[in-house]
Structures are given as structure tokens and as C-alpha cells.
């Protein structure tokens, strides 16, 4: 009764993890800077979040995204 199925990966790739970690750090820094009313750091952290998106996209195009040539899915 058990059937084996292959999951599509759900974004578990080096590109996705790197992008999410960079953006998480950016939002954490931005939240603290917003609390201390440091507008320049808030805007810098917003720029870092955009950089995180760009890094994820570049890594995906380089083959580190799900289905990329340099990505090997891991079993659960």
C-alpha cells in the first residue's frame, strides 16, 4: 500500500536558503534600527533585502536552484 513519490523540492536549495538568510538578517537589522529611529540603517537594510533577492536569482541562474545543474536533492 505504500507508494514512493518524489517531491519537487519546495525551494530547499542553496539559492533559496542563501536568499532567505540574507533577507532575514536584513529584516532583523531593519526592525532594530526602526526601533532606535535610525532611518539610514533602516533604508540600508531595505537595500540588503533587495540584494538578497538578487543573490538568490543569480544563484538560481548559476544552477544552484531547484532543478539546476549544480543542485542535488537530499532525501528526507
N, C-alpha and C positions, 0 to 999 in steps of 0.2 A: 504494500500500500504506500510505501514511501517513493516519492519521485524526486529526482535530483534536478534542481534548477540553477541556472547561472544568473546571478543578479547583475544588473548593469553597472554597479559600482557606486551609484548615488553620490558622486563627487569625491570619493575617497581617493584623491590623487595628490601628488606633491604640489601641483599647481594650485589646487583648491585649498589645501592646508596652508600653504605659504600665504596666499591672498587673505585668507580668513585671519590668520595670526597677525599679519601686518595691520589689517583693518581693526581688529580687536584692540591692539595696542594703541592705535590712533584714537579710537573712541574713548578708551580709558584715560589717555592723556588729555583729550579734549574735555571730558567731564570734570576732571580735577581742575584744569585750567579755567573752565567756566565757573566753577565754584569759587575760585580765588580771583575772579574778574580779570583774567589775563587774556585780553582779546587777541593779541598777536599769536599766542600759543594755541588758542582755540582754532584760529584760521590755519595755522601751520599743521595742526592735527587733522583738519579737514583735508588739506592738501595731501597729507600722508595717507589718508583713507583712499583718495583717488589714485595715489601711487600704488597702493595695494591692489586695486582693481587692474591697473595697467600691468603690474608684475604678474598677476595671475593669468591675464590674457597672453602676455609674452611667453610665459612658461607653457601654456597650453599650445600655443603655436609652435613651440620648440619641441613638442612631443611628450611633455610631462603631464598632460591632462588625461582624463578617462578616454581610453581608446587610442591614445597616442603611441608612437613607435617606441618611446623610452619608458612607458608605463607598464608595469606588471602587476595585475590584480592579486591581492592576497586573499586567501581563504578565511572564512570566519571561524 
